[in-house]
Amino acid sequence: MISFLAYFVSWFIYVFEVNTLLEILGAVSASVFVWGMVVFSSRRCGVNLPWIVPVGMFCLQVLAQIYAVMVSDLKSYLHVSSVFLPIAFCAISYMFLKLKVKRHPSDIIVGYAFLFMTVVIIGRSILLEVSPDLFARSSLYSQIIWPAFCTTVGVFTLLSYTEEAQIELEKESNTDLLTGLYNRRMFDTKLANGLSYLAESKHFGVLIYFDLDGFKPIN
């Protein structure tokens, strides 16, 4: 939530004409969003990321961007972003697509959304050097892409939590909490599916029942 709030502040400052102090505030807010998302993603994906990494990268990005603002060098400012943001976004994408143990469809979409933005950021940096006029014309599209990207990440991150909760509820309703084995409800479901399969495939099946004497004290 803090990261997205910081992004909103930076986007608002970037769109309108502001003074140097507000430009610096925008740079800091943008960096908070980027590296805040890295920290969130590491926790969401269960990755043990040393705190010195995001803090150090955050400080380097802020210092580089503040310098670019102070010398009024917009090109350097954008190139700094095209270095730090792809590093952060590629790390986030890798965590969601490769390192997260329990991946859901929403996690995959989030991972590819960050990968897509990495390509966009690097592409715009190259475009700035190759064709400044075309870069200037693409600025409007950039202001549309960024809010759309943040909306996508926010929505599918929430959906990921929902999917995880649904799976957990389904697991709790179908398994015994003590042993982790399927309970009577799941047994009935499996048996009905098995009987349907046997009837359709014209195969025979066997149901084996064990009665363990004296197991109650153990259980």
N, C-alpha and C positions, 0 to 999 in steps of 0.2 A: 504494500500500500504506500509506504514511504517512497519507494522507488518510482512508482507511477505518479505520485504527487510532484516529485522532483522533476520528472519528465514534463508534466504539464507546465510547471513554472518556466522551464528552459524553453519549451516550445512557444509559450506566450511571449517571452522576451525576444526570442529569435525573430518572430513574425513582425513585431513593431519596432519602429525607430526608438532607440533608447541611448542613454549615456554610457560612459565607460564602466561605471560602477555596476550598473545593471547587466551589462554584457559579461562582466566577471561573474556576477551572481548566476547568470544563465549558464556559463561554462561549468561552474561548480555544480549546479543542479543537474546538468546533463551527465556529469561524471558520477554523481550520486546514483542516478538512474541506472547507468551502465553497470557499475560495480556492485550496486545493491542487488541487481538481477543476478549477478554471478554468485553472490553469497546465498541468495534465495535458492537458486538452482542447485547449488552444491548440497544444501540441506534437503531440498526436495528429492534429490536423486541419491541421497545417502553417501555423498562423497566427502571424505575428510580433507577439506581444503584448508591449509594453514592460513590464518588470518593475515599474516604478513604479506601474502600474495595480492589479495584484492586491495588492501590498504596501500601497499607500495605502488601498485599500478594506478590507483586513484590519485595519489599524490603527484606522481609523474605526469599524468594526463592534465591535472589541474594546473600545475606549474607551467607546462608547455603551452596550454591554451591561454593562460593569463598573460604570458609573455607575448603571444601573438596578438592578443587584444591590446596590450599596452603599446605595441609598435604599429598598431593598425594594419596588420598584415592578414587579411582575410584568407588569402590562399594558404598561408602556413597554418592558420587555424583549422581549415578544412582538411588539410593533409594530416595534421596531428590526429584529428578524429578518424581519418581513414586508416590510421595505424592501430590506435588503441581499441576502437570499436570492433573491428574484425577479430582481434585477439580475444576480446571478451565474448563476442557472439559465437565464435567457433568453439570456444571452451564450453559455453552453455549448450550449444547444439550437440557436442560430443557427449556431454553428461546425460542429456535426455535420450539420445539415440543409441548410446553404447554402454554407459555405466549404470544407468538406472536398472535395478534388478527387476522390479515389477512394472514393466512398461505397458501403458494403455494406449489406445488409438490417439487420444488427445495429447499424450506426451510426444508421440511421433510428429504430430502436426506442429506442436510448439518447437520441437527441434529443427524441423525444416523451415519454419518461419524465421528463426534466427539465422539459419544458413542462407536463406533468400536475402535477408537484409545485409548480410555480409557481402554478397555479390553486388547488391545495389550500391553500398557505400564505396567499395573499391572501384566499381564502374564509374561512379560520379567523380571520384578523385582523378581517375585517368582522363575522363571527359574534360575536366577542368584544365588539364595540360594540353590536350589535343585540340579541343574546340571550346574556348571560353564562351562564345556566343550561344552555342547549343547547351552548354552547361547552365547559362543564365536562364534559358527558356525552360529548362527541366526543373528549375527551383520550385515552381508551382506544383508539379507532380510529386516532388519530394515532400512537400508539406501535406499532401494527401496520403502518401504511402506511409509516413511515420505514424499518424493517428490510426490508420487502418491496421498497421503492424501491432501497435500496442493493444488495440481492441482485440485482435486475434489472439495474442498471447494471453491477455487477461481472461477472455472467455474460455479458451481451451484449457487453461490452467485450472480454472474453477471446475470445468467438466472432468478433468483428471481426478480431482478430489472426490467428485460425485461418483465416478466410476469405481474408484478405490473403496468408497464407503459401501456401494452396492455389492461389490465382490465380498467385502468383509461380512456384511449382513447375511449374504447368501451362504457363506462358509459357516457362520455361527448357527444358522438355522438348519444346516444339513449335517453337521458334525457334532460329535461329543466333545465338550470343552475339556474334559479331563484327559481322554486318550487321543483325541484328534481323529478318531475313526468315524466313518459314516454312521448316522443314527437311523432310527426306524423310518423317518420320512424319506431319506435318500434311498434306503433299502427298497421301499415300495416303488419309488421312481425307477430305480435300476432294474428291479424285477419286471415291472410293466414294460419297460423298453426291451429287456431281454426276451420276454415272451413274444412281443410283437415281431422282433427280429427273427426268432425261431419259426414263427408261423409264416412269415413272408419268404424266408429262405428255405423252408421245409427241412430244417436241421433239427437234431435232437439236443436236449440240454439236460444238465444234472444240477440239482440243488442239494448241497451238502450242509447239514445242520450239526453243529457241535454243542454239546452240553458239558460244560466244565464244572465238575463238582468242587466246591470250596473256593470258588474264584471271587466270591463277593467280598471277603476281607481284603483281598489284594486290590480289587477295583475301588 
